[in-house]
């Protein structure tokens, strides 16, 4: 599929183990044009070598600041009309961008779109409590494609959130009246391994509750709740 430019932002910190496969899943998309922007958040492994082996990929290094700040750097560097995100240990199905961008092109009133995700458990890793073999709606950054203008309207990811940053952003988008959709197709493949940030379930739960509380306060300030 041909369409407007899509900027794909990939934050990475010491991601050499899976990064090449992640990059190839973007390079294999059946949509074009695509610019891939890798934000190296202070890696000390071979992340840079892997990225620079792909001549068409933009590489930006910064001191370690966390995933939110890395995604925000990618948004600032993006030239595309649409912005998508992918973690350095996850993968996309080949039709991911064509389906999601195609939907946004056909529905001008929708600001961003998610899709379903499938989790794959690395051998030898104990399943976390939230693990499921069923495909589920993926309200995660890797399943998101948004119009870049949405970030101008409601802001970027909150760098105070090291966990649950996507949930915090999503509540602000909802409170800001931005229309969204979740497509039924499974387009994101998430690896579950011992180093996943989302394994920190207590911190994640605390961050999500904090985001929901902030949302309630915003609605109250606007007269949305009694």
Secondary structure, DSSP 8 states (H G I E B T S, - for coil): -EEEEEEEEEEESS-TTTHHHHHHHHHT-S-EEEEEEEEEES--SSHHHHHHTSTTSEEEEE----HHHHHHHHHHH--SSEEEE--TT-EE-TTHHHHHHHHHHH-TT--EEEEEEEEEE-TT----TT--SS-EEE-SGGG-EEEHHHHHHH----TT-SSSHHHHHHHHHHHTT--EEEEEEEEEEEEE-TT-GGG-HHHHHHHHHHHHHHHHHHHHHTT---
